[in-house]
Amino acid sequence: MRKFKHLDYSKRQQIERMLKKRYTPSEISSCLDVALSTIYLEIKRGTCEQLKSDLTKVMEYKADFAQYKYEANLKKKGRRAKIERDQKLNKYIYSLIKDKKYSPKAIIYELINSGINFDESIKSYTTIYSAIKKGFIPGIKRKDLPRGKYKVRLPKDKKYKRNIPGKSIEERPLEVDERKVFGHWEMDCVLGKKENKKAALVFTERKTRYEIIEKLKYHTTDEVVKALNRVEKRCKSSFYTVFKSITVDNGHEFMDCSAMEKALYRKGKRTEIYYCHPNSPGERGSNENCNLLVRRFLHKGMDFDKYLTTVKAKEVQEWINTYPRGIHKGKTSKELFITELIKLGVAHYYRC
């Protein structure tokens, strides 16, 4: 139960009676289920000079005087913040942060897109940050936000240059860099504990930021090829239109370029694989940013062998694809992705 709360007049009367019976502040705190610091502040606020029958002056706590000062301070305080005034809005923001793991910026887009009417209207995500900082949303602190903690940078292991078995990113068409053409993807593996066998294979479409997440039984080249085969089987011939290219890093799991490119339903390639320069995650920027969203659910150090299932992977995939994105002005990746499929005439055939 939250103990930091405002006292009402009846509680002040109880405090007055208990002090007369020589209760200690600690005992009063326990009886009223109120923080001890609140009791000390209340006694300080409500203590005033009293004249006894023998005309001697004493300092005593009086509930009437404490209530008067409390109400006077409220008038000085002025109008309450919007998020304080509208409790329906307050609870809605609480649920989006706690249950859906939304950031303040995503909450603003959700408020715009949902069409739900509230008594108060907020248009800036800084208003939500401010409300959290001032404690206006009970149960929510800065650490509850997706990036609420400072990142601790650990020393990186030395990486060795590996000869790539396919095309370098330098050979990739310029249209891919500009993100104006749909169908160019980035791919990476997200790992749990160091000793885990399972991994998550993550695809990110560069233009729409649409995400596909496949569970891998093992963090190996064979499993990556099997995952690509599964996606191609679900998409059938639309795969060749939707997956024009895939850019990967130099991880050992991506070293079988010919197997990754080989098509199941036609002769030749199903896509073009391009390799980034060593130690250059920025060349897969969309993928890296989406991995931050993935990590809200598949944390570093999580036991993937125990918790990563196909169902879990698809739940995270759906959450990311229906998350309001600032880069899309509040629209979701799923909306933009479906629009692109309709333009290509493959919306009815695509299944991912």
C-alpha positions as CSV (number, residue, x, y, z in Angstrom):
1,M,0.0,0.0,0.0
2,R,1.3,3.5,-0.9
3,K,2.0,5.4,2.4
4,F,2.9,8.8,0.9
5,K,-0.5,10.3,0.7
6,H,-2.4,13.5,1.7
7,L,-4.0,13.7,5.1
8,D,-7.6,14.8,5.5
9,Y,-9.3,16.6,8.4
10,S,-10.4,13.5,10.1
11,K,-6.9,12.1,10.1
12,R,-5.6,15.4,11.6
13,Q,-8.2,15.1,14.4
14,Q,-6.9,11.6,15.1
15,I,-3.3,12.9,15.2
16,E,-4.4,15.6,17.7
17,R,-6.1,13.1,20.0
18,M,-3.2,10.6,19.8
19,L,-0.6,13.3,20.6
20,K,-2.6,14.3,23.7
21,K,-2.4,10.7,24.8
22,R,1.3,10.9,24.3
23,Y,1.6,8.6,21.3
24,T,5.0,8.8,19.5
25,P,5.2,9.9,15.8
26,S,6.3,6.4,15.0
27,E,3.2,4.9,16.7
28,I,0.9,7.4,14.9
29,S,2.5,6.5,11.6
30,S,1.8,2.8,12.1
31,C,-1.8,3.4,13.3
32,L,-2.8,5.7,10.4
33,D,-0.7,3.7,7.8
34,V,1.1,6.9,6.8
35,A,4.8,7.5,6.2
36,L,6.7,8.6,9.3
37,S,8.1,11.7,7.5
38,T,4.5,12.8,6.7
39,I,3.6,12.7,10.4
40,Y,6.7,14.8,11.4
41,L,5.9,17.4,8.7
42,E,2.2,17.4,9.7
43,I,3.1,18.0,13.4
44,K,5.4,20.8,12.4
45,R,2.8,22.4,10.3
46,G,0.0,22.2,12.8
47,T,1.8,23.2,15.9
48,C,0.8,26.6,17.2
49,E,0.9,28.6,20.5
50,Q,-1.9,27.9,22.9
51,L,-2.9,29.8,26.1
52,K,-3.8,27.5,29.0
53,S,-6.3,28.3,31.8
54,D,-3.5,29.3,34.1
55,L,-2.4,31.8,31.4
56,T,0.8,29.9,30.5
57,K,1.7,29.5,26.9
58,V,2.4,26.1,25.3
59,M,3.1,24.8,21.8
60,E,0.5,22.2,20.7
61,Y,-0.6,20.5,17.6
62,K,-4.2,21.6,16.6
63,A,-6.1,19.9,13.8
64,D,-8.1,23.1,12.9
65,F,-4.9,25.1,12.5
66,A,-3.2,22.4,10.4
67,Q,-6.2,22.1,8.1
68,Y,-6.3,25.9,7.7
69,K,-2.6,26.0,6.7
70,Y,-3.1,23.0,4.4
71,E,-6.0,24.7,2.5
72,A,-4.1,28.0,2.3
73,N,-1.2,26.3,0.8
74,L,-3.5,24.6,-1.8
75,K,-4.7,28.1,-2.9
76,K,-1.1,29.2,-3.3
77,K,-0.2,26.1,-5.3
78,G,-2.6,27.1,-8.1
79,R,-4.2,24.8,-10.7
80,R,-3.1,21.2,-10.7
81,A,-1.4,19.7,-13.7
82,K,-3.5,18.2,-16.5
83,I,-2.4,14.6,-15.7
84,E,-3.2,15.2,-12.1
85,R,-6.7,16.6,-12.8
86,D,-7.8,13.9,-15.3
87,Q,-7.6,10.5,-13.4
88,K,-8.9,8.6,-16.4
89,L,-6.0,9.9,-18.5
90,N,-3.6,9.3,-15.6
91,K,-4.6,5.6,-15.4
92,Y,-4.4,5.2,-19.2
93,I,-0.9,6.5,-19.3
94,Y,0.0,4.3,-16.4
95,S,-1.3,1.2,-18.2
96,L,0.6,2.1,-21.5
97,I,3.9,2.4,-19.6
98,K,3.5,-0.6,-17.2
99,D,1.6,-3.1,-19.4
100,K,2.6,-2.1,-23.0
101,K,6.1,-0.7,-22.2
102,Y,5.4,2.5,-24.3
103,S,7.7,5.5,-24.2
104,P,6.2,9.0,-23.6
105,K,6.6,9.8,-27.3
106,A,4.7,6.6,-28.3
107,I,2.0,7.4,-25.7
108,I,1.3,10.8,-27.4
109,Y,0.9,9.1,-30.8
110,E,-1.4,6.5,-29.2
111,L,-3.5,9.2,-27.6
112,I,-3.9,10.8,-31.1
113,N,-4.6,7.6,-32.9
114,S,-6.9,5.9,-30.4
115,G,-9.6,8.5,-30.6
116,I,-10.4,8.1,-26.9
117,N,-11.8,11.3,-25.3
118,F,-10.3,12.6,-22.1
119,D,-11.2,15.6,-20.0
120,E,-7.7,17.0,-20.6
121,S,-5.6,17.0,-23.7
122,I,-1.8,16.7,-23.8
123,K,0.2,17.1,-27.0
124,S,3.8,17.0,-25.8
125,Y,5.7,14.0,-24.5
126,T,7.8,16.3,-22.3
127,T,4.5,16.8,-20.3
128,I,4.6,13.1,-19.5
129,Y,8.3,13.1,-18.5
130,S,7.6,16.1,-16.2
131,A,4.6,14.4,-14.6
132,I,6.7,11.3,-13.9
133,K,9.5,13.4,-12.4
134,K,7.1,15.2,-10.1
135,G,5.3,12.0,-9.0
136,F,1.9,12.9,-10.6
137,I,1.5,9.3,-11.9
138,P,1.5,7.0,-8.8
139,G,3.5,3.9,-9.3
140,I,5.6,5.2,-12.2
141,K,9.2,6.3,-11.9
142,R,11.9,7.2,-14.5
143,K,13.3,3.7,-14.3
144,D,10.0,2.3,-15.5
145,L,10.5,3.9,-18.9
146,P,12.1,1.9,-21.8
147,R,15.3,3.8,-21.5
148,G,15.0,4.8,-17.9
149,K,18.5,3.7,-16.9
150,Y,21.8,4.9,-17.9
151,K,23.7,2.5,-20.1
152,V,26.8,1.0,-18.6
153,R,29.4,0.6,-21.3
154,L,31.5,-2.5,-20.8
155,P,34.9,-3.1,-22.5
156,K,34.4,-4.8,-25.8
157,D,36.0,-8.1,-26.7
158,K,38.6,-7.8,-29.4
159,K,37.1,-8.8,-32.8
160,Y,39.0,-10.3,-35.7
161,K,38.4,-9.5,-39.3
162,R,36.7,-12.3,-41.1
163,N,36.8,-12.8,-44.9
164,I,33.2,-12.4,-46.2
165,P,31.8,-15.1,-48.5
166,G,29.7,-12.7,-50.5
167,K,29.2,-9.1,-51.7
168,S,30.3,-6.1,-49.6
169,I,27.9,-3.4,-48.6
170,E,30.0,-1.2,-50.9
171,E,28.4,-3.1,-53.8
172,R,24.9,-2.5,-52.6
173,P,22.7,-0.2,-54.9
174,L,22.5,3.4,-53.8
175,E,18.6,3.2,-53.8
176,V,19.0,1.0,-50.7
177,D,20.8,3.7,-48.7
178,E,18.1,6.3,-49.5
179,R,15.3,4.1,-48.1
180,K,12.9,5.1,-50.9
181,V,12.5,1.6,-52.4
182,F,10.6,-1.0,-50.4
183,G,12.0,-4.6,-50.0
184,H,15.5,-4.1,-48.7
185,W,16.1,-5.7,-45.3
186,E,18.7,-5.9,-42.5
187,M,19.2,-9.1,-40.5
188,D,20.8,-9.8,-37.1
189,C,20.8,-12.3,-34.2
190,V,19.7,-11.4,-30.7
191,L,21.2,-13.6,-28.0
192,G,20.3,-14.4,-24.4
193,K,22.7,-16.0,-21.9
194,K,26.2,-16.8,-23.2
195,E,25.7,-20.5,-22.7
196,N,22.2,-20.6,-24.4
197,K,21.7,-22.6,-27.5
198,K,18.6,-20.7,-28.8
199,A,18.7,-17.3,-30.5
200,A,16.3,-14.9,-32.1
201,L,16.8,-14.0,-35.8
202,V,15.6,-10.5,-36.4
203,F,14.7,-9.0,-39.9
204,T,14.0,-5.3,-40.3
205,E,12.7,-3.8,-43.5
206,R,14.6,-0.5,-44.1
207,K,11.8,1.7,-45.4
208,T,8.9,0.7,-43.1
209,R,10.9,-0.7,-40.2
210,Y,8.6,-3.7,-40.3
211,E,10.0,-6.5,-38.1
212,I,10.1,-10.3,-38.5
213,I,11.4,-12.4,-35.6
214,E,12.2,-16.1,-36.0
215,K,13.3,-18.5,-33.2
216,L,16.5,-20.4,-33.8
217,K,17.1,-23.7,-32.1
218,Y,20.8,-23.1,-32.4
219,H,22.9,-20.0,-33.1
220,T,24.3,-21.6,-36.3
221,T,24.5,-21.0,-40.0
222,D,22.2,-24.0,-40.7
223,E,19.5,-22.6,-38.4
224,V,19.6,-19.2,-40.2
225,V,19.2,-20.9,-43.5
226,K,16.2,-22.9,-42.1
227,A,14.6,-19.7,-40.8
228,L,15.0,-18.1,-44.3
229,N,13.4,-21.2,-45.8
230,R,10.4,-21.0,-43.4
231,V,9.9,-17.3,-44.3
232,E,10.1,-18.2,-48.0
233,K,7.6,-21.1,-47.6
234,R,5.1,-18.8,-45.9
235,C,5.5,-16.1,-48.5
236,K,5.7,-18.3,-51.6
237,S,6.6,-16.4,-54.8
238,S,5.9,-13.0,-53.1
239,F,9.2,-13.5,-51.2
240,Y,11.2,-12.6,-54.3
241,T,9.3,-9.3,-54.6
242,V,9.3,-8.4,-50.9
243,F,12.9,-9.5,-50.1
244,K,15.1,-7.8,-52.7
245,S,18.2,-7.7,-50.5
246,I,19.3,-8.5,-47.0
247,T,22.2,-6.8,-45.3
248,V,24.0,-8.7,-42.5
249,D,27.1,-8.3,-40.3
250,N,30.2,-10.6,-40.2
251,G,28.8,-13.0,-37.6
252,H,29.7,-16.7,-38.0
253,E,26.0,-17.6,-38.4
254,F,25.8,-15.6,-41.7
255,M,28.9,-17.1,-43.4
256,D,27.0,-19.5,-45.7
257,C,26.0,-16.9,-48.3
258,S,25.1,-19.3,-51.1
259,A,22.7,-21.3,-48.9
260,M,21.1,-18.1,-47.6
261,E,20.6,-16.8,-51.2
262,K,19.4,-20.1,-52.8
263,A,15.7,-20.1,-53.6
264,L,13.3,-22.9,-52.9
265,Y,10.7,-22.3,-55.5
266,R,12.7,-21.1,-58.5
267,K,16.2,-21.6,-59.9
268,G,18.9,-19.3,-58.7
269,K,18.7,-16.8,-55.9
270,R,15.8,-15.7,-53.7
271,T,17.6,-12.5,-52.6
272,E,20.9,-10.7,-52.5
273,I,23.0,-10.9,-49.4
274,Y,25.3,-7.9,-48.6
275,Y,27.9,-7.9,-45.8
276,C,28.7,-4.8,-43.6
277,H,32.3,-3.7,-42.8
278,P,33.7,-5.3,-39.6
279,N,32.6,-3.7,-36.3
280,S,30.2,-1.3,-38.1
281,P,26.7,-1.8,-36.6
282,G,25.7,1.7,-37.8
283,E,25.6,0.2,-41.3
284,R,22.5,-1.7,-40.1
285,G,21.1,1.2,-38.2
286,S,17.4,0.2,-38.5
287,N,18.1,-3.3,-37.3
288,E,20.1,-2.0,-34.3
289,N,17.3,0.5,-33.3
290,C,14.7,-2.2,-33.6
291,N,16.8,-4.5,-31.4
292,L,16.4,-2.0,-28.6
293,L,12.6,-2.6,-28.9
294,V,13.2,-6.4,-29.0
295,R,15.3,-6.1,-25.8
296,R,12.3,-4.7,-23.9
297,F,11.0,-8.3,-23.9
298,L,14.1,-10.4,-24.7
299,H,16.5,-9.0,-22.2
300,K,20.3,-9.4,-22.2
301,G,21.1,-12.3,-19.9
302,M,17.6,-13.8,-20.2
303,D,17.5,-17.6,-20.4
304,F,16.4,-18.0,-24.0
305,D,16.5,-21.8,-23.8
306,K,13.8,-21.6,-21.2
307,Y,11.7,-18.5,-22.3
308,L,12.2,-18.0,-26.0
309,T,9.4,-19.8,-27.9
310,T,7.9,-19.3,-31.4
311,V,4.8,-17.9,-29.7
312,K,6.9,-15.4,-27.7
313,A,8.9,-14.4,-30.8
314,K,5.7,-13.6,-32.7
315,E,4.2,-11.7,-29.7
316,V,7.2,-9.4,-29.6
317,Q,7.1,-9.1,-33.5
318,E,3.4,-8.0,-33.3
319,W,4.1,-5.5,-30.5
320,I,6.9,-3.8,-32.4
321,N,4.9,-3.7,-35.7
322,T,1.9,-2.1,-34.0
323,Y,3.9,0.3,-31.9
324,P,3.4,4.0,-32.8
325,R,6.7,5.2,-34.3
326,G,8.0,8.8,-34.2
327,I,9.9,8.3,-37.4
328,H,6.5,7.5,-39.1
329,K,4.7,10.5,-37.4
330,G,2.7,8.2,-35.1
331,K,1.9,5.5,-37.7
332,T,2.9,1.9,-37.2
333,S,5.3,-0.1,-39.3
334,K,2.5,-2.6,-39.9
335,E,0.3,0.0,-41.5
336,L,3.1,1.2,-43.9
337,F,4.2,-2.4,-44.7
338,I,0.7,-3.4,-45.7
339,T,0.4,-0.3,-47.9
340,E,3.6,-1.3,-49.7
341,L,2.3,-4.9,-50.2
342,I,-0.9,-3.5,-51.7
343,K,1.2,-1.4,-54.1
344,L,3.0,-4.5,-55.2
345,G,-0.2,-6.5,-55.5
346,V,1.0,-9.2,-53.1
347,A,-0.9,-8.4,-49.9
348,H,-3.2,-11.5,-50.3
349,Y,-0.2,-13.9,-50.7
350,Y,2.2,-12.6,-48.1
351,R,2.2,-14.5,-44.8
352,C,4.7,-13.5,-42.2
